Amino acid sequence: MRYEEAWIWQDRITTCANALGYTVWNLRYDGKSCSFALELEQTLGDEQISALCAHMPLPTDYDGVGGHGSRFTIYGNLP
């Protein structure tokens, strides 16, 4: 994924999180692994985690709780 595409995906990820009622604390792209690290300002419950992962525009895994809220890895390495 090119960095220009990463900016577009960051906007889509932020829009998705905001549409579900969550606030993004930190979102960064790792070019080496072609993935995004997302941390929310909220700590989510199991149902909220499942809903967020299902609504994300790219495959998403829950990584646990970080310093501010729930953390996720979003994979941008699409064919």
Buried (B, 14 or more C-beta within 10 A) or exposed (E): BEEEEBEEBBEBBBEBBEEBEBEBBBBEBEEEEBBBBBBBEBBBEEEBBEEBBEEBEBEBEBEEEBEBBBBBBBBBEEE
